[in-house]
Amino acid sequence: MTLIFLGLYSFGIWYGKQLIIWSPDVYTAPIVLSTFFCFLIGGASVGQISPLVKNLAEGKVAAGKLYYLTSRKRTLV
């Protein structure tokens, strides 16, 4: 897993360097690095959200049960 992360980091830096070399008037080092770190932080944030999906699904089921209980008609016995 670490090999994959380090490989992706090195690929991102290499590709950013290539962009700077191919068109230096459009891409500069600060733009490439800020984009690289934005993707890095965004990916980490998505990875932290994934364990919470189970809790969201359980909450949806509980809300459905609560709605069912509150919307049913009363029966007089």
FENKAMO-V69136 format. One record per helix or strand of 3 or more residues. SS is the DSSP state (helix for helix, strand for strand). FROM is the first residue (numbers start at 1). TO is the last residue. If there is no record, write none. Layout:
{{SS | FROM | TO} {SS | FROM | TO}}
This chain:
{{helix | 2 | 22} {helix | 29 | 71}}
